[in-house]
Amino acid sequence: MKRNYYMLYFTSFTTIAVVGCQATDVEVLPYSNTVPTDAQPLEKFVIEKFITSTGLIRTDIKERKENYLSETIGLWLSYLYERGDAKRFAEQVAVLRHYFILDDVISWEINGETASTVNALIDDLRISRVLILASQRFEEPSYQLLAQKIGEALQHKQVESGLFTDFVDVKNGVHSKTLTISYIDSRALQQLNEIGVVTTEMLMQHRKILQQAKKGATYAKAYDIEAASYIFEEELHLVDQLYIALNSERWAIDTTDFAQWLQQHWQRDAKLFGRYNVSSNQPAVSYESPAVYALALLYYLERKDIAMAQTFVDKLESMQVGSGYINLQTNDTHAFDNILPLLAMEVYNNAR
């Protein structure tokens, strides 16, 4: 969903058919995708529909059953951390090491047995963040060491004028010259700063880019590093907008205007759409996304607006078809639209 902005770059980059061989010195733990006895229905749905016997997580259940994303593994690790499941977290880290780590960064996509040599900053940061947290919670120093190696690789391979860039192709060393605003993971950057990987100067530079990205109530798509200017698009992708607002809240950057904008659209339409036209302020698509409501829940939890958070809890519960989120027209569903709601609900329950 959110990768459309730089997909054109990715198509020209290389892949390697060495899945399972990137880190042959890493022990592959036996992977159990058995459903825990205390699993809620949505978790059971995710395990049964998406997680393979090797621990790889399918992108969807129809056309992309042999496609696996770093985005998905990062969200699943985040859920296992929130759930306090040290055993399954360790198993998933072993999957990460064995299949996804390439030259100390994380391949953004595996198709069948072919891994892309390109990473995605948002996923490397998300995974580094949860590894650092889990290192403390589960008392496993190797997780922080892995996060440190990933962070140092990002510093070495994909920095332009003091800013991280969207991606790097480790095959040829080419990195982008843009920074997508929704990729600025404020907590990850702060944690990498705390362990000495990101300097305070670099940390504040990213905060400044995030803080100045707003135009009216909403946010720019990206920052052109060479031109030192923001990139605005005619359509707002609500997943991007919510990630930006969430990361802003976590960095004590005021988002009141955006919160009001979001609430107005919810009250007007009784739903949130995936995209909006900036000029008309109307939906640009007809679909709703469980992932959007999950991010809205996380955002309002961060703002401590419990009433609005509960609104999106109720919405998520009403959207479930059986135990999961399925498009009844296509009979398909995506991992992103199931794991992100699962994570958001776990964060909500832990905060109660």
Long-range contacts (C-beta under 8 A, 24 or more apart in sequence): 1-237, 1-239, 1-274, 1-289, 1-291, 1-336, 2-122, 2-180, 2-182, 2-237, 2-239, 2-240, 2-243, 3-108, 3-120, 4-237, 5-166, 5-180, 5-221, 5-222, 6-166, 6-167, 6-176, 6-178, 6-180, 9-118, 9-166, 9-167, 9-176, 10-108, 10-116, 10-118, 10-167, 13-116, 13-117, 13-118, 13-169, 13-171, 13-172, 13-174, 14-116, 14-117, 14-169, 14-171, 14-172, 15-111, 15-114, 15-115, 15-116, 15-117, 16-102, 16-114, 16-115, 16-117, 16-171, 17-113, 17-114, 17-115, 18-115, 19-99, 19-110, 19-112, 19-113, 19-114, 19-115, 20-98, 20-99, 20-113, 22-98, 22-99, 22-100, 22-101, 22-102, 22-107, 22-115, 23-97, 23-98, 23-101, 26-94, 26-97, 26-98, 27-94, 28-94, 28-95, 28-98, 29-90, 29-91, 29-94, 30-91, 31-55, 31-91, 31-94, 31-95, 32-88, 32-91, 36-85, 41-320, 41-322, 41-323, 41-324, 42-320, 42-323, 42-324, 42-338, 42-341, 42-342, 42-345, 43-342, 44-323, 45-322, 45-323, 45-324, 45-338, 46-76, 46-324, 46-335, 46-338, 46-339, 46-342, 49-324, 49-333, 49-338, 50-335, 50-338, 50-339, 54-95, 55-91, 55-92, 55-94, 55-95, 56-95, 56-99, 56-110, 57-335, 57-339, 58-335, 59-334, 59-335, 59-336, 60-332, 60-333, 60-334, 60-335, 61-332, 61-333, 62-330, 62-331, 62-332, 63-332, 66-111, 66-112, 67-109, 67-110, 67-111, 67-112, 68-99, 68-109, 68-110, 69-108, 69-109, 69-110, 69-123, 69-335, 70-100, 70-106, 70-107, 70-108, 70-109, 70-119, 70-120, 70-123, 70-124, 70-127, 71-108, 71-120, 71-122, 71-123, 71-126, 71-336, 72-335, 72-336, 72-339, 73-100, 73-123, 73-127, 74-123, 74-126, 74-127, 74-130, 75-126, 75-335, 75-336, 75-339, 75-340, 75-343, 76-339, 77-127, 77-130, 77-131, 77-134, 78-126, 78-130, 78-343, 79-339, 79-342, 79-343, 79-346, 81-130, 81-133, 81-134, 81-137, 82-343, 82-346, 82-347, 82-350, 83-346, 84-137, 86-134, 86-137, 86-138, 86-140, 89-134, 89-138, 90-138, 90-140, 93-131, 93-143, 93-146, 96-127, 97-146, 102-170, 103-153, 103-157, 103-170, 104-149, 104-150, 104-152, 104-153, 105-150, 105-153, 105-154, 105-157, 105-158, 105-168, 105-170, 106-150, 108-167, 117-169, 117-170, 117-171, 118-167, 118-168, 118-169, 118-170, 119-158, 119-167, 119-168, 119-170, 120-166, 120-167, 120-183, 121-154, 121-158, 121-164, 121-165, 121-166, 121-167, 121-179, 121-180, 121-183, 122-180, 122-182, 122-183, 122-185, 122-243, 124-150, 124-154, 125-154, 125-164, 125-183, 125-185, 125-188, 125-189, 125-192, 126-185, 126-188, 128-188, 128-191, 128-192, 129-185, 129-187, 129-188, 129-191, 132-191, 132-192, 132-195, 133-191, 144-195, 147-191, 147-192, 147-195, 148-195, 148-197, 151-192, 151-195, 151-197, 151-198, 152-197, 155-197, 155-198, 160-225, 160-226, 161-225, 161-226, 162-201, 162-202, 162-205, 163-202, 163-205, 163-206, 163-209, 163-223, 163-225, 164-206, 165-225, 166-222, 177-224, 177-225, 177-226, 178-222, 178-223, 178-224, 178-225, 178-231, 179-209, 179-222, 179-223, 179-225, 180-221, 180-222, 180-240, 181-209, 181-210, 181-213, 181-219, 181-220, 181-221, 181-222, 181-223, 181-230, 181-240, 181-244, 182-239, 182-240, 182-241, 182-243, 182-244, 182-247, 184-209, 184-210, 184-244, 184-247, 185-247, 186-210, 186-247, 186-248, 186-250, 186-251, 187-247, 187-250, 190-251, 207-251, 207-253, 210-244, 210-247, 210-248, 210-251, 210-253, 211-248, 211-251, 211-253, 213-244, 214-257, 214-258, 216-257, 217-257, 217-258, 217-260, 217-261, 218-258, 218-261, 218-278, 219-244, 219-245, 219-258, 232-278, 233-278, 234-277, 234-278, 234-279, 235-275, 235-276, 235-277, 235-278, 235-284, 236-275, 236-276, 236-277, 236-278, 237-274, 237-275, 238-272, 238-273, 238-274, 238-275, 238-276, 238-289, 238-292, 238-295, 239-274, 239-289, 239-291, 239-292, 239-295, 242-292, 242-295, 242-296, 242-298, 242-299, 243-295, 245-299, 246-295, 246-298, 246-299, 246-302, 249-299, 249-302, 249-303, 250-302, 255-303, 259-299, 259-300, 259-303, 259-305, 262-296, 262-299, 263-308, 266-311, 272-296, 288-319, 289-337, 290-316, 290-319, 290-325, 290-337, 290-338, 290-340, 290-341, 291-336, 291-337, 291-340, 291-341, 293-319, 293-341, 294-340, 294-341, 294-343, 294-344, 294-345, 295-340, 295-344, 297-344, 297-345, 297-347, 297-348, 298-344, 298-347, 301-347, 301-348, 301-351, 309-348, 313-345, 313-348, 316-341, 316-344, 316-345
